Amino acid sequence: MPATVISPPIQLWLDPVDRTAAEQMAMDEALFRITEQEGISFARFYRWHRPGFTFGYFDKASCYVEGAVRRFTGGGLVEHGKDLTFLLTLPRTSKIFPEPAELRYRTIHDAIGRALHIAGLTVSRDSSSPTRATGPCFQNPVSEDLLDPATGEKIGGGAQRRTRQGIIHQGSLRIPPPFHSLDSPWTAKFTDLLSGTTVPVFPEMMDRAENEAATLSRNRYSSAAWNHKR
């Protein structure tokens, strides 16, 4: 799985803060808005201190569990709690911005696979024909998902959305300790493979995102208008 530098330097945020599902999704979108406005790439890794559920933007809330939060991206239902979740944002200047979705997923998941392999965990990538993710995400592997090569079970997936100004990718990984800890060194290796340069997230960007996320969480991700719009 070759490394491909496709992004400007990535600001990496290993975020330990306990947030609700609505607050997590709001923070992801807040960082993406900065990417759209400033052309900056971010990667935020975070864990869940409490169980939660998210589902894709284009799906019906009635199909899922009570309290599930609609993501800004697509995909199926994801149960959070034991997974390591991450956000990756890329500006329109990224080399993969004009590429089709399948290639964008492949590039990102190849970098994850390579970083994990260097750290000592081998994963494989689903090479089946592309299909749309529906229903519980980890019960329905689709093309480019990450698999346990020993069992064939899905251990990693993601959802994306591309706007005129950037790409937002939200991923979930069910990988064994110690690889799912925030301080596992493979996370910085992953961003290095994509950008060539990883730097800690700038404090001013954290503050800006926190302020934006508070508004988004209150007005969007905690609202029935957003979560039950379909």
PyRosetta script that sets phi, psi and omega in degrees:
from pyrosetta import init, pose_from_sequence

init()
pose = pose_from_sequence("MPATVISPPIQLWLDPVDRTAAEQMAMDEALFRITEQEGISFARFYRWHRPGFTFGYFDKASCYVEGAVRRFTGGGLVEHGKDLTFLLTLPRTSKIFPEPAELRYRTIHDAIGRALHIAGLTVSRDSSSPTRATGPCFQNPVSEDLLDPATGEKIGGGAQRRTRQGIIHQGSLRIPPPFHSLDSPWTAKFTDLLSGTTVPVFPEMMDRAENEAATLSRNRYSSAAWNHKR")
pose.set_psi(1, 99.3)
pose.set_omega(1, -173.8)
pose.set_phi(2, -73.0)
pose.set_psi(2, 149.2)
pose.set_omega(2, 175.0)
pose.set_phi(3, -77.8)
pose.set_psi(3, 142.8)
pose.set_omega(3, 178.1)
pose.set_phi(4, -135.0)
pose.set_psi(4, 116.4)
pose.set_omega(4, 178.7)
pose.set_phi(5, -78.3)
pose.set_psi(5, 110.4)
pose.set_omega(5, -173.3)
pose.set_phi(6, -123.3)
pose.set_psi(6, 2.4)
pose.set_omega(6, -171.4)
pose.set_phi(7, -139.2)
pose.set_psi(7, 154.1)
pose.set_omega(7, 167.1)
pose.set_phi(8, -65.5)
pose.set_psi(8, 172.5)
pose.set_omega(8, 179.8)
pose.set_phi(9, -47.6)
pose.set_psi(9, 137.4)
pose.set_omega(9, -176.9)
pose.set_phi(10, -101.4)
pose.set_psi(10, 129.8)
pose.set_omega(10, 172.7)
pose.set_phi(11, -86.0)
pose.set_psi(11, 117.9)
pose.set_omega(11, -174.8)
pose.set_phi(12, -99.4)
pose.set_psi(12, 128.5)
pose.set_omega(12, 179.6)
pose.set_phi(13, -121.9)
pose.set_psi(13, 109.8)
pose.set_omega(13, 173.3)
pose.set_phi(14, -92.8)
pose.set_psi(14, 94.8)
pose.set_omega(14, -164.8)
pose.set_phi(15, -95.7)
pose.set_psi(15, 109.6)
pose.set_omega(15, -177.9)
pose.set_phi(16, -90.9)
pose.set_psi(16, -0.2)
pose.set_omega(16, -171.5)
pose.set_phi(17, -69.0)
pose.set_psi(17, 137.0)
pose.set_omega(17, 176.5)
pose.set_phi(18, -76.8)
pose.set_psi(18, 115.1)
pose.set_omega(18, 179.8)
pose.set_phi(19, -129.4)
pose.set_psi(19, 152.5)
pose.set_omega(19, 171.8)
pose.set_phi(20, -72.6)
pose.set_psi(20, 169.3)
pose.set_omega(20, 177.9)
pose.set_phi(21, -59.2)
pose.set_psi(21, -41.3)
pose.set_omega(21, 179.1)
pose.set_phi(22, -62.7)
pose.set_psi(22, -40.7)
pose.set_omega(22, -179.6)
pose.set_phi(23, -69.2)
pose.set_psi(23, -36.6)
pose.set_omega(23, 177.2)
pose.set_phi(24, -63.9)
pose.set_psi(24, -46.7)
pose.set_omega(24, -179.2)
pose.set_phi(25, -66.0)
pose.set_psi(25, -35.7)
pose.set_omega(25, 177.6)
pose.set_phi(26, -65.5)
pose.set_psi(26, -40.2)
pose.set_omega(26, 178.9)
pose.set_phi(27, -64.8)
pose.set_psi(27, -41.0)
pose.set_omega(27, 178.1)
pose.set_phi(28, -59.8)
pose.set_psi(28, -45.7)
pose.set_omega(28, -179.4)
pose.set_phi(29, -68.1)
pose.set_psi(29, -36.3)
pose.set_omega(29, 179.5)
pose.set_phi(30, -60.5)
pose.set_psi(30, -43.3)
pose.set_omega(30, 177.7)
pose.set_phi(31, -66.0)
pose.set_psi(31, -37.3)
pose.set_omega(31, 178.8)
pose.set_phi(32, -65.0)
pose.set_psi(32, -36.8)
pose.set_omega(32, 177.7)
pose.set_phi(33, -62.3)
pose.set_psi(33, -38.1)
pose.set_omega(33, 176.5)
pose.set_phi(34, -64.8)
pose.set_psi(34, -40.9)
pose.set_omega(34, 176.4)
pose.set_phi(35, -57.6)
pose.set_psi(35, -46.1)
pose.set_omega(35, 179.8)
pose.set_phi(36, -61.8)
pose.set_psi(36, -38.6)
pose.set_omega(36, -175.0)
pose.set_phi(37, -82.5)
pose.set_psi(37, -35.4)
pose.set_omega(37, -170.1)
pose.set_phi(38, -113.3)
pose.set_psi(38, -10.9)
pose.set_omega(38, -178.8)
pose.set_phi(39, 73.6)
pose.set_psi(39, 24.4)
pose.set_omega(39, -179.1)
pose.set_phi(40, -98.5)
pose.set_psi(40, 142.7)
pose.set_omega(40, 174.7)
pose.set_phi(41, -97.0)
pose.set_psi(41, 139.2)
pose.set_omega(41, 176.8)
pose.set_phi(42, -127.6)
pose.set_psi(42, 149.1)
pose.set_omega(42, 165.2)
pose.set_phi(43, -130.7)
pose.set_psi(43, 124.6)
pose.set_omega(43, 177.5)
pose.set_phi(44, -121.8)
pose.set_psi(44, 121.2)
pose.set_omega(44, 175.0)
pose.set_phi(45, -104.6)
pose.set_psi(45, 136.1)
pose.set_omega(45, -179.2)
pose.set_phi(46, -151.8)
pose.set_psi(46, 156.1)
pose.set_omega(46, 177.5)
pose.set_phi(47, -116.9)
pose.set_psi(47, 173.2)
pose.set_omega(47, -174.7)
pose.set_phi(48, -114.2)
pose.set_psi(48, 124.1)
pose.set_omega(48, 178.2)
pose.set_phi(49, -86.3)
pose.set_psi(49, -8.1)
pose.set_omega(49, 179.0)
pose.set_phi(50, -148.9)
pose.set_psi(50, 154.0)
pose.set_omega(50, 179.2)
pose.set_phi(51, -64.5)
pose.set_psi(51, 151.1)
pose.set_omega(51, 176.8)
pose.set_phi(52, -159.6)
pose.set_psi(52, 165.0)
pose.set_omega(52, 179.4)
pose.set_phi(53, -133.5)
pose.set_psi(53, 138.6)
pose.set_omega(53, 171.2)
pose.set_phi(54, -128.9)
pose.set_psi(54, 154.6)
pose.set_omega(54, 178.4)
pose.set_phi(55, -141.6)
pose.set_psi(55, 162.1)
pose.set_omega(55, -171.4)
pose.set_phi(56, -68.8)
pose.set_psi(56, 152.3)
pose.set_omega(56, -176.5)
pose.set_phi(57, -55.8)
pose.set_psi(57, -35.9)
pose.set_omega(57, -172.0)
pose.set_phi(58, -92.6)
pose.set_psi(58, 0.8)
pose.set_omega(58, -177.4)
pose.set_phi(59, -93.8)
pose.set_psi(59, 165.7)
pose.set_omega(59, 179.4)
pose.set_phi(60, -90.3)
pose.set_psi(60, 132.0)
pose.set_omega(60, 179.3)
pose.set_phi(61, -62.6)
pose.set_psi(61, -29.5)
pose.set_omega(61, -177.4)
pose.set_phi(62, -64.5)
pose.set_psi(62, -17.3)
pose.set_omega(62, 179.7)
pose.set_phi(63, -79.5)
pose.set_psi(63, -11.0)
pose.set_omega(63, -167.8)
pose.set_phi(64, -123.5)
pose.set_psi(64, -178.1)
pose.set_omega(64, -174.8)
pose.set_phi(65, -73.5)
pose.set_psi(65, 153.1)
pose.set_omega(65, 176.7)
pose.set_phi(66, -61.4)
pose.set_psi(66, 135.0)
pose.set_omega(66, 178.3)
pose.set_phi(67, 90.7)
pose.set_psi(67, -2.6)
pose.set_omega(67, 177.2)
pose.set_phi(68, -66.9)
pose.set_psi(68, 147.2)
pose.set_omega(68, -176.2)
pose.set_phi(69, -111.1)
pose.set_psi(69, 133.4)
pose.set_omega(69, 179.2)
pose.set_phi(70, -73.9)
pose.set_psi(70, 130.8)
pose.set_omega(70, 176.7)
pose.set_phi(71, -81.7)
pose.set_psi(71, 167.5)
pose.set_omega(71, 172.2)
pose.set_phi(72, -78.8)
pose.set_psi(72, -21.3)
pose.set_omega(72, -179.8)
pose.set_phi(73, -100.1)
pose.set_psi(73, 178.6)
pose.set_omega(73, -179.7)
pose.set_phi(74, -87.7)
pose.set_psi(74, -148.3)
pose.set_omega(74, 178.0)
pose.set_phi(75, 90.3)
pose.set_psi(75, -175.8)
pose.set_omega(75, -176.2)
pose.set_phi(76, -100.8)
pose.set_psi(76, -164.2)
pose.set_omega(76, -179.1)
pose.set_phi(77, -74.8)
pose.set_psi(77, 133.3)
pose.set_omega(77, 176.6)
pose.set_phi(78, -123.3)
pose.set_psi(78, 126.7)
pose.set_omega(78, 173.9)
pose.set_phi(79, -91.3)
pose.set_psi(79, 122.9)
pose.set_omega(79, -178.5)
pose.set_phi(80, -106.9)
pose.set_psi(80, 153.6)
pose.set_omega(80, 178.3)
pose.set_phi(81, 154.0)
pose.set_psi(81, -47.1)
pose.set_omega(81, -180.0)
pose.set_phi(82, -110.2)
pose.set_psi(82, -0.1)
pose.set_omega(82, -177.3)
pose.set_phi(83, -92.5)
pose.set_psi(83, 161.1)
pose.set_omega(83, 167.1)
pose.set_phi(84, -98.7)
pose.set_psi(84, 121.7)
pose.set_omega(84, -174.9)
pose.set_phi(85, -110.0)
pose.set_psi(85, 147.8)
pose.set_omega(85, 179.6)
pose.set_phi(86, -145.5)
pose.set_psi(86, 153.8)
pose.set_omega(86, 173.3)
pose.set_phi(87, -114.4)
pose.set_psi(87, 138.2)
pose.set_omega(87, 169.7)
pose.set_phi(88, -130.2)
pose.set_psi(88, 127.6)
pose.set_omega(88, 175.3)
pose.set_phi(89, -118.9)
pose.set_psi(89, 140.8)
pose.set_omega(89, -179.2)
pose.set_phi(90, -133.2)
pose.set_psi(90, 133.5)
pose.set_omega(90, 178.7)
pose.set_phi(91, -77.0)
pose.set_psi(91, 171.5)
pose.set_omega(91, -178.3)
pose.set_phi(92, -65.7)
pose.set_psi(92, -15.3)
pose.set_omega(92, 176.2)
pose.set_phi(93, -78.0)
pose.set_psi(93, -8.3)
pose.set_omega(93, 177.6)
pose.set_phi(94, -61.2)
pose.set_psi(94, 145.1)
pose.set_omega(94, -178.2)
pose.set_phi(95, -64.9)
pose.set_psi(95, -24.4)
pose.set_omega(95, -179.1)
pose.set_phi(96, -96.0)
pose.set_psi(96, 2.8)
pose.set_omega(96, -178.4)
pose.set_phi(97, -55.1)
pose.set_psi(97, -45.1)
pose.set_omega(97, -177.4)
pose.set_phi(98, -82.2)
pose.set_psi(98, -4.7)
pose.set_omega(98, -174.5)
pose.set_phi(99, -76.5)
pose.set_psi(99, 157.1)
pose.set_omega(99, 176.2)
pose.set_phi(100, -65.1)
pose.set_psi(100, 159.3)
pose.set_omega(100, -173.8)
pose.set_phi(101, -57.3)
pose.set_psi(101, -41.7)
pose.set_omega(101, -177.2)
pose.set_phi(102, -58.9)
pose.set_psi(102, -41.9)
pose.set_omega(102, 179.9)
pose.set_phi(103, -69.8)
pose.set_psi(103, -35.9)
pose.set_omega(103, 177.7)
pose.set_phi(104, -63.2)
pose.set_psi(104, -45.3)
pose.set_omega(104, 176.7)
pose.set_phi(105, -60.8)
pose.set_psi(105, -44.2)
pose.set_omega(105, -176.9)
pose.set_phi(106, -61.2)
pose.set_psi(106, -43.8)
pose.set_omega(106, -179.0)
pose.set_phi(107, -62.2)
pose.set_psi(107, -45.2)
pose.set_omega(107, -178.8)
pose.set_phi(108, -67.6)
pose.set_psi(108, -44.3)
pose.set_omega(108, -178.4)
pose.set_phi(109, -72.9)
pose.set_psi(109, -29.3)
pose.set_omega(109, 172.8)
pose.set_phi(110, -62.6)
pose.set_psi(110, -41.4)
pose.set_omega(110, 179.4)
pose.set_phi(111, -66.0)
pose.set_psi(111, -39.3)
pose.set_omega(111, 175.8)
pose.set_phi(112, -62.4)
pose.set_psi(112, -47.9)
pose.set_omega(112, -179.0)
pose.set_phi(113, -60.0)
pose.set_psi(113, -41.1)
pose.set_omega(113, -179.9)
pose.set_phi(114, -67.8)
pose.set_psi(114, -42.4)
pose.set_omega(114, 179.9)
pose.set_phi(115, -64.4)
pose.set_psi(115, -40.9)
pose.set_omega(115, 178.1)
pose.set_phi(116, -66.6)
pose.set_psi(116, -39.3)
pose.set_omega(116, 179.7)
pose.set_phi(117, -62.2)
pose.set_psi(117, -42.7)
pose.set_omega(117, 178.1)
pose.set_phi(118, -62.1)
pose.set_psi(118, -34.9)
pose.set_omega(118, -179.6)
pose.set_phi(119, -79.6)
pose.set_psi(119, -11.5)
pose.set_omega(119, 176.6)
pose.set_phi(120, 113.6)
pose.set_psi(120, 7.6)
pose.set_omega(120, 178.7)
pose.set_phi(121, -119.8)
pose.set_psi(121, 121.5)
pose.set_omega(121, -179.5)
pose.set_phi(122, -96.1)
pose.set_psi(122, 130.0)
pose.set_omega(122, 175.0)
pose.set_phi(123, -128.0)
pose.set_psi(123, 162.2)
pose.set_omega(123, 175.9)
pose.set_phi(124, -120.4)
pose.set_psi(124, 170.1)
pose.set_omega(124, -178.4)
pose.set_phi(125, -119.7)
pose.set_psi(125, 133.8)
pose.set_omega(125, 179.4)
pose.set_phi(126, -67.2)
pose.set_psi(126, 125.1)
pose.set_omega(126, -178.6)
pose.set_phi(127, -110.8)
pose.set_psi(127, 20.4)
pose.set_omega(127, 179.6)
pose.set_phi(128, -72.4)
pose.set_psi(128, 173.6)
pose.set_omega(128, -179.8)
pose.set_phi(129, -65.6)
pose.set_psi(129, 143.9)
pose.set_omega(129, -178.9)
pose.set_phi(130, -60.9)
pose.set_psi(130, 135.9)
pose.set_omega(130, 173.4)
pose.set_phi(131, -139.1)
pose.set_psi(131, 157.8)
pose.set_omega(131, 179.4)
pose.set_phi(132, -81.9)
pose.set_psi(132, 134.4)
pose.set_omega(132, 179.3)
pose.set_phi(133, -74.3)
pose.set_psi(133, 126.4)
pose.set_omega(133, 173.8)
pose.set_phi(134, -135.5)
pose.set_psi(134, 160.1)
pose.set_omega(134, 178.6)
pose.set_phi(135, 68.0)
pose.set_psi(135, -167.3)
pose.set_omega(135, 179.8)
pose.set_phi(136, -57.6)
pose.set_psi(136, 122.5)
pose.set_omega(136, -170.5)
pose.set_phi(137, -59.4)
pose.set_psi(137, -45.5)
pose.set_omega(137, -173.2)
pose.set_phi(138, -80.6)
pose.set_psi(138, -3.0)
pose.set_omega(138, 173.5)
pose.set_phi(139, -94.5)
pose.set_psi(139, -7.7)
pose.set_omega(139, -173.8)
pose.set_phi(140, -133.5)
pose.set_psi(140, 78.8)
pose.set_omega(140, 177.6)
pose.set_phi(141, -61.5)
pose.set_psi(141, 143.2)
pose.set_omega(141, 175.8)
pose.set_phi(142, -129.0)
pose.set_psi(142, 173.7)
pose.set_omega(142, -177.1)
pose.set_phi(143, -53.6)
pose.set_psi(143, 136.6)
pose.set_omega(143, 177.7)
pose.set_phi(144, 79.7)
pose.set_psi(144, -2.9)
pose.set_omega(144, 173.8)
pose.set_phi(145, -64.4)
pose.set_psi(145, 158.5)
pose.set_omega(145, 177.9)
pose.set_phi(146, -93.6)
pose.set_psi(146, 136.3)
pose.set_omega(146, -173.9)
pose.set_phi(147, -124.8)
pose.set_psi(147, 154.5)
pose.set_omega(147, 168.2)
pose.set_phi(148, -77.5)
pose.set_psi(148, 115.2)
pose.set_omega(148, -174.8)
pose.set_phi(149, -64.6)
pose.set_psi(149, -21.4)
pose.set_omega(149, -179.1)
pose.set_phi(150, -79.6)
pose.set_psi(150, -34.4)
pose.set_omega(150, -174.9)
pose.set_phi(151, -114.4)
pose.set_psi(151, -18.2)
pose.set_omega(151, -175.4)
pose.set_phi(152, 79.5)
pose.set_psi(152, 2.3)
pose.set_omega(152, -179.5)
pose.set_phi(153, -75.7)
pose.set_psi(153, 146.8)
pose.set_omega(153, 177.9)
pose.set_phi(154, -72.1)
pose.set_psi(154, 130.7)
pose.set_omega(154, 177.3)
pose.set_phi(155, -124.0)
pose.set_psi(155, -4.3)
pose.set_omega(155, 179.6)
pose.set_phi(156, -158.8)
pose.set_psi(156, 136.0)
pose.set_omega(156, 177.4)
pose.set_phi(157, -149.1)
pose.set_psi(157, 176.1)
pose.set_omega(157, -178.5)
pose.set_phi(158, -157.6)
pose.set_psi(158, 165.8)
pose.set_omega(158, 176.7)
pose.set_phi(159, -134.0)
pose.set_psi(159, 144.0)
pose.set_omega(159, -174.7)
pose.set_phi(160, -131.9)
pose.set_psi(160, 160.9)
pose.set_omega(160, 169.1)
pose.set_phi(161, -150.2)
pose.set_psi(161, 137.3)
pose.set_omega(161, 177.2)
pose.set_phi(162, -116.3)
pose.set_psi(162, 127.8)
pose.set_omega(162, 174.6)
pose.set_phi(163, -109.2)
pose.set_psi(163, -173.5)
pose.set_omega(163, 179.5)
pose.set_phi(164, -68.2)
pose.set_psi(164, -19.6)
pose.set_omega(164, -173.9)
pose.set_phi(165, -114.3)
pose.set_psi(165, -4.1)
pose.set_omega(165, -179.1)
pose.set_phi(166, 175.9)
pose.set_psi(166, -178.2)
pose.set_omega(166, 179.6)
pose.set_phi(167, -123.5)
pose.set_psi(167, 133.3)
pose.set_omega(167, 172.0)
pose.set_phi(168, -115.2)
pose.set_psi(168, 128.9)
pose.set_omega(168, 179.8)
pose.set_phi(169, -125.0)
pose.set_psi(169, 123.5)
pose.set_omega(169, 176.1)
pose.set_phi(170, -114.0)
pose.set_psi(170, 123.2)
pose.set_omega(170, -174.7)
pose.set_phi(171, -123.5)
pose.set_psi(171, 155.5)
pose.set_omega(171, 178.1)
pose.set_phi(172, -134.0)
pose.set_psi(172, 131.0)
pose.set_omega(172, -177.6)
pose.set_phi(173, -125.5)
pose.set_psi(173, 130.4)
pose.set_omega(173, 174.5)
pose.set_phi(174, -112.7)
pose.set_psi(174, 84.3)
pose.set_omega(174, -175.0)
pose.set_phi(175, -121.0)
pose.set_psi(175, 155.0)
pose.set_omega(175, -172.9)
pose.set_phi(176, -75.2)
pose.set_psi(176, 160.1)
pose.set_omega(176, 171.2)
pose.set_phi(177, -62.4)
pose.set_psi(177, 149.8)
pose.set_omega(177, -0.1)
pose.set_phi(178, -89.9)
pose.set_psi(178, 9.8)
pose.set_omega(178, -172.6)
pose.set_phi(179, -70.2)
pose.set_psi(179, -20.0)
pose.set_omega(179, -177.8)
pose.set_phi(180, -95.0)
pose.set_psi(180, 9.9)
pose.set_omega(180, 175.0)
pose.set_phi(181, -82.7)
pose.set_psi(181, 150.6)
pose.set_omega(181, -177.2)
pose.set_phi(182, -62.6)
pose.set_psi(182, -31.5)
pose.set_omega(182, -176.5)
pose.set_phi(183, -92.5)
pose.set_psi(183, 11.2)
pose.set_omega(183, 176.1)
pose.set_phi(184, -64.2)
pose.set_psi(184, 130.2)
pose.set_omega(184, -172.6)
pose.set_phi(185, -65.4)
pose.set_psi(185, -13.2)
pose.set_omega(185, -177.7)
pose.set_phi(186, -67.5)
pose.set_psi(186, -23.7)
pose.set_omega(186, -177.0)
pose.set_phi(187, -65.0)
pose.set_psi(187, -43.0)
pose.set_omega(187, 177.2)
pose.set_phi(188, -70.2)
pose.set_psi(188, -32.7)
pose.set_omega(188, 175.6)
pose.set_phi(189, -62.9)
pose.set_psi(189, -40.2)
pose.set_omega(189, 177.5)
pose.set_phi(190, -57.8)
pose.set_psi(190, -48.6)
pose.set_omega(190, -179.3)
pose.set_phi(191, -70.3)
pose.set_psi(191, -32.7)
pose.set_omega(191, 174.8)
pose.set_phi(192, -61.3)
pose.set_psi(192, -40.4)
pose.set_omega(192, -179.5)
pose.set_phi(193, -65.3)
pose.set_psi(193, -30.1)
pose.set_omega(193, -179.4)
pose.set_phi(194, -85.5)
pose.set_psi(194, -32.5)
pose.set_omega(194, -171.6)
pose.set_phi(195, -119.0)
pose.set_psi(195, -22.5)
pose.set_omega(195, -172.9)
pose.set_phi(196, 84.5)
pose.set_psi(196, -22.4)
pose.set_omega(196, -179.6)
pose.set_phi(197, -141.5)
pose.set_psi(197, 125.4)
pose.set_omega(197, 174.9)
pose.set_phi(198, -118.9)
pose.set_psi(198, 133.2)
pose.set_omega(198, 176.3)
pose.set_phi(199, -130.0)
pose.set_psi(199, 152.1)
pose.set_omega(199, 175.1)
pose.set_phi(200, -62.1)
pose.set_psi(200, 147.0)
pose.set_omega(200, -179.7)
pose.set_phi(201, -59.0)
pose.set_psi(201, 137.3)
pose.set_omega(201, -178.3)
pose.set_phi(202, -70.5)
pose.set_psi(202, 136.0)
pose.set_omega(202, -179.6)
pose.set_phi(203, -54.3)
pose.set_psi(203, -37.7)
pose.set_omega(203, -179.5)
pose.set_phi(204, -66.8)
pose.set_psi(204, -29.5)
pose.set_omega(204, 176.3)
pose.set_phi(205, -73.2)
pose.set_psi(205, -36.7)
pose.set_omega(205, 175.4)
pose.set_phi(206, -61.7)
pose.set_psi(206, -45.9)
pose.set_omega(206, -179.4)
pose.set_phi(207, -63.6)
pose.set_psi(207, -43.2)
pose.set_omega(207, 179.8)
pose.set_phi(208, -62.9)
pose.set_psi(208, -42.0)
pose.set_omega(208, 179.4)
pose.set_phi(209, -68.1)
pose.set_psi(209, -39.7)
pose.set_omega(209, 179.0)
pose.set_phi(210, -58.8)
pose.set_psi(210, -44.5)
pose.set_omega(210, -179.1)
pose.set_phi(211, -65.4)
pose.set_psi(211, -44.0)
pose.set_omega(211, 179.5)
pose.set_phi(212, -66.4)
pose.set_psi(212, -40.8)
pose.set_omega(212, -177.7)
pose.set_phi(213, -65.7)
pose.set_psi(213, -34.7)
pose.set_omega(213, 179.4)
pose.set_phi(214, -60.3)
pose.set_psi(214, -41.5)
pose.set_omega(214, 178.5)
pose.set_phi(215, -69.8)
pose.set_psi(215, -44.1)
pose.set_omega(215, -179.8)
pose.set_phi(216, -63.9)
pose.set_psi(216, -39.7)
pose.set_omega(216, 179.6)
pose.set_phi(217, -63.4)
pose.set_psi(217, -44.1)
pose.set_omega(217, -177.4)
pose.set_phi(218, -71.0)
pose.set_psi(218, -45.7)
pose.set_omega(218, -170.9)
pose.set_phi(219, -92.1)
pose.set_psi(219, -18.6)
pose.set_omega(219, -176.9)
pose.set_phi(220, -121.1)
pose.set_psi(220, -67.2)
pose.set_omega(220, -167.3)
pose.set_phi(221, -73.9)
pose.set_psi(221, -15.4)
pose.set_omega(221, 175.4)
pose.set_phi(222, -99.9)
pose.set_psi(222, 4.0)
pose.set_omega(222, -173.2)
pose.set_phi(223, -100.8)
pose.set_psi(223, 145.5)
pose.set_omega(223, 175.8)
pose.set_phi(224, -65.5)
pose.set_psi(224, -31.7)
pose.set_omega(224, -179.5)
pose.set_phi(225, -59.5)
pose.set_psi(225, -35.8)
pose.set_omega(225, 178.7)
pose.set_phi(226, -82.7)
pose.set_psi(226, -48.8)
pose.set_omega(226, -171.9)
pose.set_phi(227, -76.9)
pose.set_psi(227, -18.6)
pose.set_omega(227, -179.6)
pose.set_phi(228, -123.3)
pose.set_psi(228, 28.5)
pose.set_omega(228, -174.9)
pose.set_phi(229, -72.1)
pose.set_psi(229, -14.6)
pose.set_omega(229, 178.3)
pose.set_phi(230, -126.4)
pose.dump_pdb("model.pdb")
